[in-house]
Amino acid sequence: MSASSLFPLVVDRDRSLAFPETPTALPWPLVAAHENQALINHGQSIIELAENGGIEWSEMVAVLEDRPWHWMSVDEAAERLEELFADWVFMLPKQIQAAAQKPMTTPNKVSL
């Protein structure tokens, strides 16, 4: 998957109308950072999960919080997902700046 791809979330029409601010997909880099938890919770890679249509909001909250899944109301899951996404967006410029400040490494020269 490319960095510009989106990871789908399972959202039925009623939920999307009730919670219009909650995303129906998340940026791939946000989800990819939690691949290990997705494997633990679902036994599938994030690529496999995406190919199968994604996961529900409460399942995604558990993955993004790096914890096992537990039941949460739709309201609670929607609110928490919005918070997690907003936190990620807020931190993105700092992550980009930190990456830009890391010195570039060059490969070691091999003597023949």
N, C-alpha and C positions, 0 to 999 in steps of 0.2 A: 504494500500500500504506500502511496506517496504521502508526504507530509501534509498535503493540502486536502487529503481525503477526510471524510467524516464517518464516524462510527454511528450506526443507526440505533435509535432507542425505540422500543416497542411502545407505541402510543396509539390508543384507539381514538376515534373521532370525538367521543364525549369528553375524554380527558383533555384533548388539545383545545376544545372549546372552553372547558372549565379553567384551564391553566395556560392561557395563551402565551405567557412569558417564559414558560418552561421549554427548554430546547427539545427538539425531536431527534437531534443528532448532536454529537460532540466532536470537537477536533481530534483527529487521530493521535497527535502527540500527547494530549491530555490522557487519553485512555491507555496508550502504549506505555506510559510511565508506570502503570499499575498492572502490567501483563501477568506478573507472577500471581497476584491475588485473583485475577480472572481464571487462571489455570487452577488454583486451589478451589475456588468457589464453584466452577462450572466444568472443570475437567477438559476444557477446550481453550485453544489460543484465541486471542482477540480477533484474528483473521477468521477463524472458524465461526466464532460467535457472530461476527458481522455478516459472513456469508449466509448464516442461518436466520438473518433478520434482526439481529441485535438482542438486547436484553431489556427488561422492564426497569423503570425508574429506581425502585427500591434496590434492585440487584446492582444497578450501576452505582448507587450511593455506597453500597458495601464495597464494591471494587475500588472506588476512588478513595475511600477511607481506609483501605487495606485491612479489612476485617471480614469475618464471616457474615453471611446474610442473616438478617432477622426481619420479621414482619414489621412493616411500618405502614401507616395510613397513606393514602394517595396524597393527601394534603401535606403530610410531613415529608414524604419522599420528594414531592415537587419543590417544596421550599428548600430542602437541603441540597437538592441538585442545583437549583439556582445559585445558592451560596457557594457551593464548590466550584461551579463554573466561573462565577464572579471573582473568587479568590485566585483562580488560575489566570484569568485575564489580567488581574491587578499585578500579579507576580511576573507576567511574561516580559515586560520591558526590563526588569531587573535581571532575569535569566539571560536575555539577549545581551545585555550590557556585560554581565559576568563572562559570558562565552567570548565576547569580543576582546576582553582584556586578557584572556589566557594566551600565553605565548605560543606561537606556532612551533611545532616540533618538526624537525627535518629527519628523514631517515638516516641511519648511520651509513657511512661510506664503507663499502666492502673492498678490502684490499685483495688483489689477485697475485 
